[in-house]
Amino acid sequence: YDDRDGKIWMDGQLVEWRDANVHILTHAMHYASSVFEGERCYNGKIFKSVEHSERLIKSGKLLDMEIPYSIEEIEKAKYDVLKANGWEDAYVRVVAYRGAGEDMGVASNKNPVRMAVAAWEWGAYYGDAKMKGAKLDIAKWKRPSPETIPTAAKAAGLYMICTMSKHAAEAKGCSDALFMDYRGYVAEATGANIFFVKDGEVHTPDPDAILNGITRQTVIGMLEAKGIKVNVRRIMPEELEGFEQCWLTGTAAEVTPVGQIGDYTFEVGALTREIAEDYEKLVRA
Ligand code: PMP
């Protein structure tokens, strides 16, 4: 992705794509002092754009990092990037991080907090699985306790085990991995939340040790508006066997049906298809 034409917003300016570099002594590179957002722009409008900017600022606060831009400035930066690249439909990545500076140790209050915004065209996150149902591996790593790391932050450090788990999953021919949490309950995939259907009701994990995704919250609202009961609760891995349908939600994943988790299989059923279609309509409304 680095050597191509285009514009990226860095610390208040649009720069050439291939010149959007950071110094090797950037604090974030060594200590994961970085938070980010993934957003999608549809027909020229970023879905839940302000909610994403708010979450970025909140993630920064959770990492003891004050992002030196207001919501309005972040909003403008995102649209400036889309306009500069001429995109109406794109994935938008905002990243805020501790830069290089006086401190090279763990403490970094003297180093500036920097921000960048890039966007690129990114189709269906799980490719064909979007129609057929994705196959998920069960990750060997566990989502950590909120007493171990601020799990509500969309922070780089939380993704280390995601990359490792996704590599392991892909090596087994799976599209992604499903994590259990530190207590052993069903948690989330490496970049998406999970939902199950049984006997006409929906079940999804409590958001106490996972990222409470903006898509997750949107889909819960859509289901409730249809009068479908959503049970937000602790889900035991043993329960996977009894669920009839399953899907993932996320900005990149949108609503992606799941066909298999480990040895358990699920049908791409009517409700899964209906929610996927409704979500597609909603983001373009
Ligand atoms: N969980 C994780 C670990 C993620 O990376 C994401 C993607 N941001 C999600 C859930 C879904 O969040 P959202 O719907 O806000 O994109």
Boltz pocket constraint, residues with backbone or C-beta under 6 A from the ligand:
constraints:
  - pocket:
      binder: B
      contacts: [[A, 38], [A, 154], [A, 188], [A, 189], [A, 190], [A, 191], [A, 192], [A, 193], [A, 210], [A, 211], [A, 212], [A, 213], [A, 214], [A, 215], [A, 216], [A, 249], [A, 250], [A, 251], [A, 252]]
      max_distance: 6.0
